[in-house]
Amino acid sequence: MRPRDFVDALENPALPRCTMSGEPAELLRSLLVHLFFIDHDLDKRELALLQRILPDVNVRAYVTSTAARKLDMDRLAAVFTDPQDRADIIELAEHAAWGDEKLEHRERDLIHRLIDRLGVTRE
């Protein structure tokens, strides 16, 4: 599974949902949940995006459970070592941050920390 799979699922509703399992998928879902729920409010647009990349689960329960755990950026970096995957993770994070059509400073700060941790250079 590649981060691009999630980006494509979020950007193209005509594609099937991205319901892959395994650690890489769960790490990416955790990142998205932390971005969507950073303001402690799950907007209906964010909820719709999450439904595109979650398996059949109770979305609100999943978000509550995942948001309560710390985001493991070190593990994310260890699992995704390919430079293109890392760039796609940043694109995915930016997509999530704008999920409710507003970018909050905490979302921006998290993305900047992620860029630093993954060693992605921005043009």
N, C-alpha and C positions, 0 to 999 in steps of 0.2 A: 504494500500500500504506500502510496506517495501523497504528500500534502496537496499536490495538484489535483488529485481525485476529489478532495474536499472543496477546493476552490471551484472546480468545474461544477460540482453539485450545487453549490451556493449560487453560482452565476447563471446556471442554465436549468430552470425548473422543468424543462422537457426531459432532462436526463433522469434516470432512476435515482432514488435516494441512495446515499452512500452509507451503508449499514455495516461496513467491514468491522471485524472484531480483531482483538489483539492489542498488545501494548502500544504500537505506533498510533493506531486509531484512537485509543483512549487518551493518550498524551495530547493529541490534537483537540479532541473534544474537551478535555480539561482546560486547555488554553482558551478555547472559545467560550466556555462557561464563565471563566474568570473575567473575560472581557465583557461579555453580555451582562453579567451580574455584578460588575464592579460598583455600580451605583445602587445595589440592593433592590433593583426594580427590573423585572423582566418585561420589556415592551412586547406588544403583540407581533411587531415586525421581527424582533429578535427571536421570539418563540417560533415563528414560521421558518426562520433560517435554521434554527436548531433541529427542527423536525426533519430537515433535509439530510442531516448527517447523523442522526441517532437511530439506533435499532428501535424496535417496538418496545418502548418503556414509557412509564409515566414521566413526562418531561419535567414537570415541576419538582417531583421527588428527586429526579436525577440531578437537576440543577442545584437543589438544596444540599444534597449529599456531596456533590462534586465541589461546590463553592466552599464547603466547610473544610476541605482539604487544601493544603498548601500547593500552589503551582510549582512543579519541579522542573525548572528551566535547565538545571544541570542534566537531568535525565533526558529531556527533550533534545539537548545538544548532543548527548552521547548516542542517542538512537538515530538522529538525523544528521549525518556527517557530510552528505553530499551538498555542495554549494548551491545547486539549483533547488534542492529540497528546502534548504534554509531560506532562500529568497522567497520561495512559495509560501513558507510558514509566515513570513512577514506580510506577504500579500493577503494571506488568509486572516491574519490578525487585524490588518487594516480594514478588511471587508467587515469583520465582526464589529470593530470599533464604530463603524458607520452604520451598523445594523438598525439603529433607531434614528438615523439621519442627524445625529449630533455627536460631536467628538468632545468628550469630557477630559479634563486635565489628567485624571487618574488613568484613563484609557491610553492617552498619549504617553504618559510616563511608563506604563507597562510595556508599550510597544518599544519605546526607547531602550528600556532595560533588556528586552528580548533581542533587539538589534545588536546591542553590545555583547550579550551572552553568546549569541550565535555567530558573532563576528561578520555580520553582513555589512557590506559597504553600500551606501546609497548613492545613486547618481544625482 
